[in-house]
Amino acid sequence: MSEPTHNPADLVHRNELGYYEVTRKPTPEELRDYYAQRYYQENRSSYQPTYSADEREHIEGKLRLRHWVLTQLLNSVDSPSPARTFLDVGCGEGWALDYFQRQGWDVLGLDFSSFSLEQFHPGLRGRLRAGDLYEGLQELIAEGRQFDVLWLDNVLEHVLDPAELLRRCHALTRPGGVLLVDVPNDFSPLQQHLLSAGHIDRPFWVALPDHLSYFGAEGLRNLAAATGWRTAKTLGDQPIDLNLFNPATNYVMDRSLGKAAHQARLEQDNFLLRTAPLPAVAAYYEAMAGVGLGRSVVAFLQPE
């Protein structure tokens, strides 16, 4: 999987469901080798070797918020087991596995590699099945497993066949259960405006060869409907891209500004999650999603 040498936007197209995808995708073998051997080890992901106290608070705060939303969606559904069951597909460093295990949930993770999990949560290695995600999901389906919550956090944009991944997740979700999908908010009206107005000089959100699909709220909702899901709730997040209107904070045109923008984003989120009631914070981020803002889209899907 080699790096592109020309305008990356020329290598993607908008499909019939309204999201963008790479025109020439890698083979399954290329993708498997990339994630097993290069992605974490070469530090190509958003994962980091260490995290500051602010970053750890941010991770924990986002998990608390999502847990609150999940509780609202699950509270009318009885689980057949004493503990809620949780499957993290592409569990990475294991933050969500650790959080929900601390809540008393029965957790399981899937990932191409155990490398990142072992750096941060080695005690969860026994809760991980390493290998191809599609194969891992199919094995769980064959075992007759089902879960109250499935978790796809920054995974869907990386896979060759997002629709097939959502179909397999559907087979593993209990009636009334929830699939959380977190994807970057890409090709948004805000990004398109910033590019056309000259505030940025390139579609910085096109990240090849890592991201194979590019979703906004509409495209994700369309894909979900096409694979048997209804969208119960959608959240945005802190609208960091608004910094790009201001030359003094435009981290795309001046990369040296990125660290400060990221730190401000952490502090703003942490302030809200530390001081405001979770229902109010959820409503705030739901409004962000409603107007297309936020660097990410977080969809809570339930089986039709």
LOKOLRO-234126 format. One record per residue (C-alpha): y, z, x; residue number from 1. Coordinates in Angstrom, 1 decimal, decimal comma. Each point is the difference from the previous one (the first is absolute). Layout:
N
+--------+--------+--------+-----+
|     py |     pz |     px |  nr |
+--------+--------+--------+-----+
|      Y |      Z |      X | NUM |
...
+--------+--------+--------+-----+
***
This chain:
304
+--------+--------+--------+-----+
|     py |     pz |     px |  nr |
+--------+--------+--------+-----+
|    0,0 |    0,0 |    0,0 |   1 |
|    2,9 |   -1,3 |    2,0 |   2 |
|    3,7 |    0,8 |   -0,6 |   3 |
|    2,1 |   -2,7 |   -1,8 |   4 |
|    2,4 |   -2,0 |    2,2 |   5 |
|    2,2 |   -1,3 |   -2,8 |   6 |
|    1,8 |    1,2 |   -3,1 |   7 |
|   -2,5 |    2,4 |   -1,6 |   8 |
|    1,3 |   -0,7 |   -3,5 |   9 |
|   -1,3 |   -3,6 |    0,3 |  10 |
|   -3,5 |    1,4 |    0,2 |  11 |
|   -0,1 |    1,7 |   -3,4 |  12 |
|    0,2 |   -1,3 |   -3,6 |  13 |
|    0,5 |    1,5 |   -3,4 |  14 |
|   -3,2 |   -0,2 |   -2,0 |  15 |
|   -0,6 |   -0,2 |   -3,8 |  16 |
|    0,1 |    3,7 |   -0,4 |  17 |
|    3,5 |    0,3 |    1,4 |  18 |
|   -0,7 |    1,6 |    3,4 |  19 |
|    0,0 |   -1,7 |    3,4 |  20 |
|   -3,0 |   -0,6 |    2,2 |  21 |
|   -0,7 |   -1,5 |    3,4 |  22 |
|   -0,9 |   -3,7 |   -0,3 |  23 |
|   -2,5 |    0,0 |    2,9 |  24 |
|   -1,9 |    3,3 |    0,0 |  25 |
|   -2,2 |    1,3 |    2,8 |  26 |
|   -3,8 |    0,0 |   -0,3 |  27 |
|   -1,7 |    3,2 |   -1,0 |  28 |
|   -1,4 |    0,3 |    3,5 |  29 |
|    3,5 |   -0,3 |    1,6 |  30 |
|    1,4 |    2,6 |   -2,4 |  31 |
|   -2,9 |    2,4 |    0,6 |  32 |
|    0,4 |   -0,2 |    3,8 |  33 |
|    3,8 |    0,4 |   -0,3 |  34 |
|   -0,2 |    3,3 |   -1,8 |  35 |
|   -3,0 |    1,4 |    1,7 |  36 |
|    1,2 |   -0,8 |    3,5 |  37 |
|    3,8 |   -0,5 |    0,1 |  38 |
|    2,0 |    1,2 |   -2,9 |  39 |
|    0,1 |    3,8 |    0,6 |  40 |
|   -0,8 |   -0,1 |    3,7 |  41 |
|    2,9 |   -2,3 |    0,8 |  42 |
|    2,3 |    2,0 |   -2,2 |  43 |
|    0,7 |   -3,1 |   -2,2 |  44 |
|    0,0 |    2,1 |   -3,2 |  45 |
|    2,6 |    2,3 |   -1,4 |  46 |
|   -2,1 |    2,9 |    1,1 |  47 |
|    1,3 |    2,0 |    2,9 |  48 |
|   -1,5 |    2,0 |    2,9 |  49 |
|    2,0 |    3,1 |   -1,1 |  50 |
|    2,1 |    1,0 |   -3,0 |  51 |
|    3,2 |    2,1 |   -0,1 |  52 |
|    0,3 |    3,0 |   -2,3 |  53 |
|    2,3 |   -2,2 |   -2,3 |  54 |
|   -2,7 |   -2,7 |   -0,1 |  55 |
|   -2,7 |    2,4 |   -0,9 |  56 |
|    2,1 |    1,6 |   -2,7 |  57 |
|    0,7 |   -3,6 |   -1,3 |  58 |
|   -3,8 |   -0,8 |   -0,2 |  59 |
|   -0,8 |    3,3 |   -1,7 |  60 |
|    2,9 |   -0,4 |   -2,5 |  61 |
|   -1,0 |   -3,5 |   -1,0 |  62 |
|   -3,6 |    1,2 |   -0,5 |  63 |
|    1,2 |    2,8 |   -2,2 |  64 |
|    2,1 |   -2,4 |   -2,1 |  65 |
|   -2,9 |   -2,4 |   -0,5 |  66 |
|   -2,4 |    2,9 |   -0,7 |  67 |
|    2,4 |    1,1 |   -2,8 |  68 |
|    0,0 |   -3,5 |   -1,5 |  69 |
|   -3,8 |   -0,2 |    0,2 |  70 |
|   -0,3 |    3,3 |   -1,8 |  71 |
|    2,1 |   -1,3 |   -2,9 |  72 |
|   -2,3 |   -3,0 |   -0,3 |  73 |
|   -3,2 |    1,9 |    0,4 |  74 |
|    0,7 |    3,1 |   -2,0 |  75 |
|   -1,5 |   -1,3 |   -3,2 |  76 |
|   -3,2 |   -1,2 |    1,7 |  77 |
|   -2,9 |    2,4 |    0,8 |  78 |
|   -1,7 |   -0,5 |    3,4 |  79 |
|   -3,9 |    0,3 |   -0,1 |  80 |
|    0,2 |    2,0 |    3,3 |  81 |
|    1,7 |    3,3 |    0,6 |  82 |
|    2,3 |   -1,6 |    2,5 |  83 |
|    2,0 |   -3,2 |   -0,4 |  84 |
|   -1,5 |   -2,9 |    2,1 |  85 |
|    2,1 |   -2,0 |    2,3 |  86 |
|   -0,6 |   -3,2 |    2,0 |  87 |
|    2,5 |   -1,2 |    2,6 |  88 |
|   -0,6 |   -3,6 |    0,8 |  89 |
|    1,5 |   -0,7 |    3,4 |  90 |
|    0,6 |    3,7 |    0,7 |  91 |
|    1,6 |   -0,5 |    3,4 |  92 |
|    1,1 |    3,3 |    1,5 |  93 |
|   -1,4 |    2,1 |   -2,9 |  94 |
|    3,1 |    1,6 |   -1,4 |  95 |
|   -0,9 |   -0,6 |   -3,6 |  96 |
|   -3,6 |    1,1 |    0,6 |  97 |
|    1,2 |    3,2 |    1,6 |  98 |
|    2,5 |    0,7 |   -2,8 |  99 |
|   -2,3 |   -0,5 |   -2,9 | 100 |
|   -2,9 |    1,9 |    1,7 | 101 |
|    2,5 |    2,9 |    0,3 | 102 |
|    0,5 |   -0,3 |   -3,8 | 103 |
|   -3,7 |    0,5 |   -0,5 | 104 |
|   -0,9 |   -3,6 |   -0,6 | 105 |
|   -3,2 |   -1,7 |    1,2 | 106 |
|    1,3 |   -2,7 |    2,4 | 107 |
|   -1,5 |   -3,1 |    1,7 | 108 |
|    1,7 |   -2,5 |    2,2 | 109 |
|   -0,7 |   -3,6 |    1,0 | 110 |
|    1,5 |   -1,8 |    3,0 | 111 |
|   -0,7 |   -2,7 |    2,5 | 112 |
|    0,2 |    2,5 |    2,8 | 113 |
|   -0,2 |    3,7 |    0,5 | 114 |
|    2,5 |   -0,1 |    2,9 | 115 |
|    3,1 |    1,1 |   -1,8 | 116 |
|   -1,7 |    2,7 |   -2,2 | 117 |
|   -1,5 |    1,6 |    3,1 | 118 |
|    3,5 |    0,3 |    1,6 | 119 |
|    1,4 |    2,0 |   -2,8 | 120 |
|   -2,7 |    1,4 |   -2,2 | 121 |
|   -3,3 |    0,1 |    2,0 | 122 |
|   -1,4 |    2,6 |   -2,4 | 123 |
|   -0,1 |   -2,7 |   -2,7 | 124 |
|   -2,3 |   -2,4 |    2,0 | 125 |
|   -2,9 |    1,0 |   -2,2 | 126 |
|    2,0 |   -1,2 |   -3,0 | 127 |
|    0,5 |   -3,5 |    1,4 | 128 |
|   -2,2 |   -3,1 |   -0,3 | 129 |
|    1,2 |   -2,4 |    2,7 | 130 |
|   -0,5 |   -3,8 |   -0,4 | 131 |
|    1,1 |   -2,9 |   -2,1 | 132 |
|    1,9 |    1,2 |   -3,1 | 133 |
|   -1,6 |   -2,5 |   -2,4 | 134 |
|   -3,5 |    0,9 |    1,2 | 135 |
|    0,8 |    3,7 |   -0,2 | 136 |
|    1,2 |   -0,4 |   -3,6 | 137 |
|   -3,1 |   -2,1 |   -0,9 | 138 |
|   -2,3 |    2,7 |    1,4 | 139 |
|    1,7 |    2,6 |   -2,1 | 140 |
|   -0,3 |   -2,2 |   -3,1 | 141 |
|   -3,7 |   -0,5 |    0,7 | 142 |
|   -0,4 |    3,8 |    0,3 | 143 |
|    1,6 |    0,4 |   -3,5 | 144 |
|    2,9 |    2,0 |    1,3 | 145 |
|    3,2 |    0,4 |   -2,0 | 146 |
|    3,2 |    1,9 |    0,8 | 147 |
|    2,9 |    1,6 |   -1,9 | 148 |
|    2,6 |   -1,5 |    2,5 | 149 |
|   -0,2 |   -2,9 |    2,4 | 150 |
|    2,8 |   -0,4 |    2,6 | 151 |
|    1,2 |   -3,2 |    1,6 | 152 |
|    3,0 |    0,9 |    2,2 | 153 |
|    1,3 |   -3,0 |    2,0 | 154 |
|   -3,4 |   -1,7 |   -0,2 | 155 |
|    0,3 |   -2,8 |   -2,6 | 156 |
|    2,4 |   -2,0 |    2,0 | 157 |
|   -2,4 |   -0,1 |    2,9 | 158 |
|   -3,2 |   -1,3 |   -1,7 | 159 |
|   -1,2 |   -3,6 |   -0,4 | 160 |
|   -0,7 |    0,3 |   -3,7 | 161 |
|    2,2 |    2,5 |   -1,9 | 162 |
|   -1,5 |   -0,9 |   -3,4 | 163 |
|   -3,5 |    0,6 |    1,1 | 164 |
|    1,0 |    3,4 |    1,5 | 165 |
|    1,6 |    1,0 |   -3,3 | 166 |
|   -3,1 |   -1,1 |   -1,9 | 167 |
|   -2,3 |    2,1 |    2,2 | 168 |
|    2,4 |    3,0 |   -0,4 | 169 |
|   -0,2 |   -0,5 |   -3,7 | 170 |
|   -3,8 |    0,4 |    0,1 | 171 |
|    0,4 |    3,3 |    1,8 | 172 |
|    2,6 |    1,5 |   -2,3 | 173 |
|   -1,1 |    2,3 |   -2,7 | 174 |
|    1,4 |   -0,6 |   -3,5 | 175 |
|    3,4 |    1,5 |   -0,1 | 176 |
|    0,1 |    0,1 |    3,8 | 177 |
|    2,9 |   -1,3 |    2,1 | 178 |
|    0,3 |   -2,5 |    2,9 | 179 |
|    3,2 |    0,6 |    2,1 | 180 |
|    1,2 |   -3,1 |    1,8 | 181 |
|    2,9 |    0,3 |    2,5 | 182 |
|    1,2 |   -3,3 |    1,5 | 183 |
|    3,3 |   -1,1 |    1,7 | 184 |
|    2,6 |   -1,4 |   -2,4 | 185 |
|    0,3 |   -3,5 |    1,4 | 186 |
|    1,9 |   -3,1 |   -1,0 | 187 |
|    2,1 |    2,2 |   -2,2 | 188 |
|    3,2 |   -1,2 |   -1,5 | 189 |
|    1,9 |    2,3 |    2,3 | 190 |
|   -1,7 |   -1,4 |    3,1 | 191 |
|    0,5 |   -3,6 |   -1,2 | 192 |
|    3,7 |    0,8 |   -0,6 | 193 |
|    0,4 |    1,6 |    3,5 | 194 |
|   -1,5 |   -3,1 |    1,6 | 195 |
|    2,1 |   -2,5 |   -2,1 | 196 |
|    3,2 |    1,9 |    0,6 | 197 |
|   -0,5 |    0,1 |    3,7 | 198 |
|   -0,4 |    3,7 |    0,4 | 199 |
|   -3,3 |   -0,6 |    1,7 | 200 |
|   -1,2 |   -3,1 |    1,9 | 201 |
|   -3,7 |    0,0 |   -0,7 | 202 |
|   -2,5 |    1,2 |   -2,6 | 203 |
|   -0,8 |    3,1 |    2,0 | 204 |
|   -2,6 |    1,2 |   -2,6 | 205 |
|   -2,4 |   -2,9 |    0,8 | 206 |
|   -2,4 |    1,8 |    2,4 | 207 |
|   -2,6 |   -2,3 |    1,4 | 208 |
|   -2,9 |    0,2 |    0,7 | 209 |
|   -0,1 |    3,5 |   -1,5 | 210 |
|    1,2 |   -0,7 |   -3,6 | 211 |
|   -1,9 |   -2,7 |   -1,8 | 212 |
|    1,6 |    0,6 |   -3,5 | 213 |
|    3,6 |    1,0 |   -1,0 | 214 |
|    0,5 |    1,8 |   -3,3 | 215 |
|    2,9 |    1,1 |   -2,2 | 216 |
|   -0,5 |    2,0 |   -3,2 | 217 |
|   -0,4 |   -3,1 |   -2,2 | 218 |
|   -2,6 |   -1,7 |    2,3 | 219 |
|   -2,0 |    3,2 |    0,4 | 220 |
|    0,1 |    0,6 |   -3,8 | 221 |
|   -1,2 |   -3,6 |   -0,6 | 222 |
|   -2,9 |    0,4 |    2,5 | 223 |
|   -1,0 |    3,3 |   -1,6 | 224 |
|   -0,1 |   -1,5 |   -3,5 | 225 |
|   -2,0 |   -2,9 |    1,2 | 226 |
|   -2,6 |    2,4 |    1,4 | 227 |
|   -0,4 |    2,4 |   -2,9 | 228 |
|    2,7 |    2,6 |    0,6 | 229 |
|    3,0 |    1,2 |   -2,0 | 230 |
|    3,0 |    1,3 |    1,9 | 231 |
|    0,6 |    3,5 |   -1,2 | 232 |
|    3,0 |    0,8 |    2,3 | 233 |
|    1,9 |   -1,6 |    2,9 | 234 |
|    2,1 |    1,8 |    2,6 | 235 |
|    2,3 |   -1,3 |    2,6 | 236 |
|    1,2 |    2,0 |    3,0 | 237 |
|    3,1 |    0,6 |    2,0 | 238 |
|    1,9 |   -3,3 |    0,2 | 239 |
|    0,4 |   -0,3 |    3,7 | 240 |
|    0,8 |   -3,7 |   -0,2 | 241 |
|    3,5 |    0,9 |   -1,4 | 242 |
|    0,9 |    0,8 |    3,6 | 243 |
|   -0,1 |   -3,8 |    0,7 | 244 |
|    3,3 |   -0,6 |   -1,9 | 245 |
|    1,8 |    2,0 |    2,6 | 246 |
|    0,3 |   -1,4 |    3,6 | 247 |
|    0,2 |    3,6 |    1,3 | 248 |
|   -3,5 |    0,8 |   -1,4 | 249 |
|   -1,6 |   -3,4 |   -0,1 | 250 |
|   -3,2 |    0,7 |    1,9 | 251 |
|   -1,4 |   -3,5 |   -0,4 | 252 |
|    2,9 |   -1,6 |    1,9 | 253 |
|    0,2 |    2,9 |    2,5 | 254 |
|   -3,4 |    1,6 |    0,5 | 255 |
|    1,6 |    3,0 |    1,9 | 256 |
|    1,2 |    1,2 |   -3,5 | 257 |
|   -3,6 |    0,2 |   -1,4 | 258 |
|   -0,8 |    3,5 |    1,2 | 259 |
|    3,2 |    1,5 |   -1,6 | 260 |
|   -0,7 |   -1,9 |   -3,3 | 261 |
|   -3,6 |    1,3 |    0,0 | 262 |
|    1,2 |    3,6 |    0,6 | 263 |
|    2,6 |   -0,2 |   -2,7 | 264 |
|   -2,7 |   -1,2 |   -2,4 | 265 |
|   -2,3 |    2,9 |    0,9 | 266 |
|    2,8 |    2,5 |   -0,5 | 267 |
|    1,0 |   -1,4 |   -3,3 | 268 |
|   -3,5 |    0,0 |   -1,4 | 269 |
|   -0,8 |    3,4 |    1,4 | 270 |
|    3,2 |    1,4 |   -1,6 | 271 |
|   -0,9 |   -1,3 |   -3,4 | 272 |
|   -3,6 |    1,1 |    0,2 | 273 |
|    1,0 |    3,5 |    1,3 | 274 |
|    2,8 |    0,7 |   -2,5 | 275 |
|   -0,6 |   -2,0 |   -3,2 | 276 |
|   -2,8 |    0,4 |   -2,7 | 277 |
|   -2,8 |   -2,4 |    0,5 | 278 |
|    0,4 |   -1,6 |   -3,5 | 279 |
|    3,6 |   -0,8 |    0,9 | 280 |
|   -0,9 |   -1,5 |    3,4 | 281 |
|   -2,7 |   -2,1 |   -1,7 | 282 |
|    2,5 |   -1,2 |   -2,6 | 283 |
|    2,5 |   -0,9 |    2,8 | 284 |
|   -2,6 |   -2,1 |    1,9 | 285 |
|   -1,2 |   -1,6 |   -3,2 | 286 |
|    3,5 |   -1,1 |   -0,6 | 287 |
|    0,1 |   -1,4 |    3,5 | 288 |
|   -3,0 |   -2,1 |   -0,8 | 289 |
|    1,5 |   -1,1 |   -3,2 | 290 |
|    3,0 |   -1,6 |    1,7 | 291 |
|   -2,1 |   -1,4 |    2,9 | 292 |
|    1,2 |    2,4 |    2,7 | 293 |
|   -2,1 |    1,8 |    2,5 | 294 |
|   -1,8 |   -1,1 |    3,1 | 295 |
|   -3,3 |    0,6 |   -1,8 | 296 |
|   -1,5 |   -0,4 |   -3,4 | 297 |
|   -2,5 |    2,7 |   -1,1 | 298 |
|   -2,0 |   -0,9 |   -3,1 | 299 |
|   -2,3 |    2,3 |   -1,9 | 300 |
|   -2,6 |   -2,2 |   -1,7 | 301 |
|   -2,6 |    1,0 |   -2,6 | 302 |
|   -3,0 |   -2,1 |   -1,2 | 303 |
|    0,6 |   -2,0 |   -3,2 | 304 |
+--------+--------+--------+-----+
***
